[in-house]
Amino acid sequence: MSCEITILGTGYVGLVCGVGLADFGNQVVCTDVDGDKIDLLKEGVVPIYEPGIGEYFERNCKEGRLCFEKDVALAIKEGDVIFIAVGTPAKEDGDVDLSFLWSAVEAIARYSTTPKTVVVKSTVPVGTTRKVERKLKELNPNVSFTVVSNPEFLREGKAVYDFFHPDKVVIGTEGREAQELMREIYRPLYLLGTPFVFCNFETAELIKYANNAFLALKITFINQIANLCDAVGADVQVVAKALGMDGRIGPKFLHPGPGFGGSCFPKDTRALVKMGKRFGEEMSLIEEVIKANEGQRKKVVGKLERLLGNLEGRKICVLGLAFKAETDDIRESPAIDVVRILLERRAKIHAHDPQAIENARSVFGNSVSFFEDMYEAMKDCDAICILTEWNCYRNLDLEKVKSLLKGNVVLDARNVLEPDRVKQKGFVYEGIGRR
């Protein structure tokens, strides 16, 4: 039995979930207040860079399970299950901006004429889903609304894979019928034995924040160990490998670098601190994670200053602008922060990224020189600084690099190169926590 699903929001989460749920056999209609985005999708243009999404998008559109509707009212009226997948960005004070969520809730209440199951997919502070339930009933008491919390755990760059191979599916609802409906929607995953976690709203919401905060903690922990390795002459790669062998710890997220970024970890760690203050509970460990993460960007610039001296007038080739590989997303990207600091130091920046140039151009304009070819970006530069772990940077033609650079400094802030191989070519190499 397929379900008639409407998805409000066609960003990373909404679009990946829409494509994935359609591939599970459900009838899915995606809608968005941004009509131009819907027009692009109707023309077959996927407006985000996400490996693997094109194949699923084309197949499900062709087979009639996935379509796009500009008329939000019509999309809501025709859906039995409404997924809210709108953005919940951070405010300046670290709290969560829920204005898009409440606009979606109001639209659902206004245009619903038949019973609806409303699934909150967006990341929201603890207590929000219960407020959504109350709000829907207040705004439209004539319609029966069942509300479910179903947080996502998608990694940008691997979101399609994660959707079809999740570690878990979290379902926040106290109703048996809603549980059965969600099992039906995710039936292929349920049949494959994927763990389903059923709980109340508050538990589901907190699982999402706790999950991201703990991963952010692991990244920050290994960065601090890497900094100590630099000081004492140890090798963080070996330390991390040994840590990862401990089954209680595991190897994931033990990769040192310029710090975590993206649309989730920075926002969610700040929101968790805010929630703690709201309920009178200290989140001092997470506060320190945030502080240390911000300081990691300065560590990278500090390494360049130690290697080059005064950075004013120095030409730096920055390789990588996205917050991580396999995405064009620059939100809270460590690379963007490092470039900002370098510009403050009056350095001149040549920048390359396989996917994120246009997004970065909207931030820096003409203050940064952007190059489509990474080797062109290196010409006459004093140093290379690798800030995103794209595979193309792992296989640099070092002889070509040497012929193009004016200087000989390679700062590998993602530890993607083999130090000995780089040094043998006559470069001054420095990584993060490498001997």
N, C-alpha and C positions, 0 to 999 in steps of 0.2 A: 504494500500500500504506500503510494507516494503522498507527500504532504504539499499543500499549496503554501509556499513560503514567500514573504516579502521581506527584503532587506533594505533598511534605511541607512544609507551611507555607502559610498563606493570607494573608500580609501583602501589602504593595505588590508585591513581586517575585513571590511565589508566585501570587497571584491574577491579576495581569496576564499572567504567562507561561501560566497555566492556560487563561485565556480565549483568548489568542493561539494557543497550540498547538492548541487545539480548533478554532479557526477555520481552521487549516491542514489540517484533516481528520483529526487524530489523535483517538483515544478517550482522554479525560483524566478522571482521578478525583483530586480535591483532598481532602486530609485534614489534620487539625490536632489537636494535643493539647487545644486549646481547643474543647470540644464545643459551647459556646454560640455560638461564631462559625460553626461548621458548621450549627447549627440555623438561624441567620439566613440563611445562604446558601441552604439548602434551601427557605426560605420566599421566596426571590427578593430578599432584602435584601443589597445590597453594602455592607459595613461600612466602606469607605474612600471618600473623595471623590477621584475621578480622572476628569477629563473624557473622555467617550466610552466608558467601560467598560460602562455600562448596556446599550447596544445590542448589543454583542458578547456580553455575559453572557446576555441574554435569548435571543438567536438560537441560541446553541450549547446552552443548556439545553433549549430547545424542540425542537431537532433531535437531541437525545440524545447529543451528543458530549462534553458537559461535565456531570459530576455530582459530588456531595459525599458523603463517607463519614466517619462518626464513628469507626468501628472501624479504627484505624490498622493493626492486624495484617492485617485482611482486605484493606485497600487495598494493602498491600505485597505480600501473597501474589499478588494478581491482576495486578499490574503487571509488564510486561517491562522497562520503563525507569523508574527512580525518580529524580526530580529532588529534590535537597535545596535548599529555598528558605527555610530557617529564619533567624531573626535572628542576627547576630554583633555584638552591641553592644560598645561600648568599656568597658574597665575604668577605674577611677579613675586608674591610672598610664599610660593611653594604649594599653595592650596590648589585644588582642581577646579577648573572652569567647566561647569556643567550646563552652560547655556544651550549648547547644541542638543544635549540630552533632553532638557526640559522642553525645548521646541519640538523635538520628536515625540515626546509623550503627549504634548498638547495636540499635535496633529493626529496622533492615533486616537485620542479621545474624541476629537472633533469629527473625524471621518468614519469611525467604526459604527456599523449598524447591525453587525452580527457578532456572536461570541468570538473573542480573540485570545490566543496565547501570546503574550509579549515576552520575548527573550532578550534580556540585557546582556549584550556581548561586549559592549564598551567597558573599559576599566573605570570603575567608580569607587569612591570611598565607602567604607563600611557603613551600612544603614541606608544607602541610596536606593537599593532595590525595593526595600519596604516602603520608602517614600513614594517610589514610582507606583507601587500597588495602590497606595492610598490616594494618590493624585488622580489616577485613572478612574477610580470609583467616584471620587468627588466631582470630576469634570463630566463624566457620563455614567450616571447611575443606572441607565436603562440597558446598558450592555454588560454582559458578563466577561470580566477580564481575569485571566490566569497569568501570573507573572513568574518568570523563571530567571535565575542568575546563571549565566553560562560563560564564564571568563575564558578568554583565548590565551594560548601560550605559544604563539607563532614567533619564530625568529625571522626578521627580515633577511632576505637572501636565501632562506631555506623554508619560507613560509608554506609553500606548496607541499614540500616533503613533510613538514611538521603536521599539516592538516590531515594528511592521509596516514601518518605514522605517529600519532601522539603518544606521549608517555601515559596520559590520563585524560579523561573527559570529566570535568567538574560540573555537576548539576545542582544548583541551589533551588530547592522547592520542597515544600512539605506535603504536596498533594500527590497521591498515588497515580492519578490519571495523567498529571503532567510528567511524572517520571516515565510512564509508559510511552507517552508521546515523544519525549526526547530520545528514548531508546529507539523508537521507530525512525526518527529523523536521522539518527546516527547508526542505523541498523548494521551497515557493513562493518563498522568498527566494533560494535557489540558482538557480532558473530565471530570476529577475529580474536576475541578475548581481550580487547583493550580494557584496562581497568576503568570502571565508572565510579566516581566518588559522588554519592548522594548526601546532601547536607542541607542546612537552612541557608537563607540568604546571606547572613552575616559571615558564616564560615566560608562560603564560596567566594565572597568578596575579599576576605582576608587571605585566603589561599593565594590569590593572584599577587597581592602585594608582598606577602611573605616569600613567595617563590622568587620574585624579581629582586627583592632586597637581599636574599641570601646569595643569589648569583652575583649581584653587585659586590657583596662582601668578599666573595671568593676572588673576584678580579682585583679588588683593592688590596686584599691580603697578599696575593702573589706579586703585585707591583711593589709593595713595601719590602717583601723578601728580595725582590730583584734589586731594589735600591741598596739594601744591605749587602747583597752579593757584590755590587759595584764597589762598595766601601772596603770589603774584606778580601776580595779576590776570588770569590766562589762563582760557580756557574749556575744560573737560575734554571737553565734548561734541564740540567741533571737533577736539581732539587725538585722541580715541578714533576719530572718523570717519576721520581721516587715517591713523592706525595700521592700521585695519581694511582700508584700501585696499591695503596691502602684502600681496601674495599669500602671503608667507612667514609672516604673522601672522594675518590674517583678523579679522573684526569680532566673532565670538562671544566672550562672557565679558569684554568690555571695557566693562562697565556699572558705574560707581562706585556705592557705597552704604554701608550700615553693616557690610558684611562678608559672607562666605559662612556658610551654616549648613546645616541639614538632617541627614539620617541618614547621608550618605556622606562629603562632603569633610572635615568636622572629624575624624570617626572614622578615615578612611583616611590622612589626612596624619599624624596621631599614630601610627598603626600603622606607617607607613613609617619614621618616625623610630625607633620601637622595633626594627623589623627591622634597620635600619642598625646600631644599637648591638649587637644580638645577633650580627651577623656582623662587627663591628669596622670598620664603614664609616661615615664622617661623612655625615649628612644635614643639614648646617648650613643650606643654602638653605631646605629645607622647615621646619626649626625656626624660621627667621626669618619665614616665611610665617604659621605658626601664631601667633607672637607679635604680628606686625603685624595680623593679623585680629582678635585679641582686643582690641587697642588701638583698632581702628576704632569699636567700640561707644562707647568713652569719648570719641572725637572728636565723635560726634553729641551726646552729653550736654554736652560742652564748648561746642558751638555754642549750645545752648539757654541755658546759663549766661551766655554772653556777651551774648545777646539779651535775656534776662529778668532777669539778676542772680541773687540768691539764689533757689533753687528751692523753698525751704521754704514750704509753703502754696499754691504756685502750682498752678493747675489746667491740666493738659496733656491735650489730646485726641490720643490715639494712634490713627492710622489704619493698621491692618495688624498682625497678630500672627503669621501663618504665616511660615515662613522665606522663602517666595517666593509669587508669585501662582499660582492654580489648584491649590492643595492646602490641606488642613486640618492639615498636619503642622507642629508647632511644635518638633520636636526640634532643639536647638542653634540655634534661631531668633535672629537678631540682635535682632529686635523684643522678644523675651522678655528678653534680656539688658539692653537699653536700659531697659525698664520696671523691671526689678529695680534698676538703678542710680538711676533717678528716684525710686523708692520709698525707697531709702537716703538720698536727698537730701531726703526728706520732702515730695516733690511729691504732688499728688492726681491720679490717673489716671482719665480717661474713655477707654474703649477700644472700638474697632469692628473687626470683620473679617467678610467675607462667609461664611466657612466655619469659622474656627478658634476661635470664642468658647468653645465647650464644652471644648475641649482646654485652652485658656488658663485657664478658670475652675478646672480641676482643679489648676492650679499656684498661682494667686494667691488663690483663694477670694474673700472679701469685701474684700480689701485693694485691689482694683481694681473700678471700676464699669463693667460691660459693657452695651453698647447694641446692639440689633438694627438700629437706624436710625442711619446715620452722622451725620446732621444733628442728631439728638437728643443724640448724644455731644458735639457742639460747644458746646452751650448754656453760656454764662457761663465759657468756658475762656479762659485767657490766651494760649494758643498751640495750633497744630496741628502735629503731627509725623507725617509720612508715612513709614512704615517698611516697607511691602510694596507692590509695584507692581501692585496690582489695577487693572483698567481703570476701575472706578467712581470711583477717585480722580483719574483723569486728566481727568474731565469734571465737576469740582465746580462747582456753581452759586455763583459767588463773591459775588454780591449776597446770596444767602441766608446764606452763610457769614459775611459781614460783619455781618449783622443778628443773628446768634446769638452770635458771639464777644464776650467782654468785652475782650480784647486784640486785637492786629492782627498777631501774628507767625505766619508759616508757614515751618516748617522742612521742606523737601522732601528727605528723605534718600535718595530714589530717583530724583530728577530727572524726575518724571513731569509736572510742570507747566511752562508757559511763563513764565519769570520776568517778562518785561515785562508780560504780561497781568495777572499777579497784582499787580505793583507799581502798575499803573494804577488798580487798585481800592482803593488806599490801604493795602495790606498791606506789612509789612516781610518781604521774602522772602529766604530763604537756601537754596541747594541744596548739593550736594557738588561743589566744583570749578567752580562757575558764576561768571561775572563779575558 
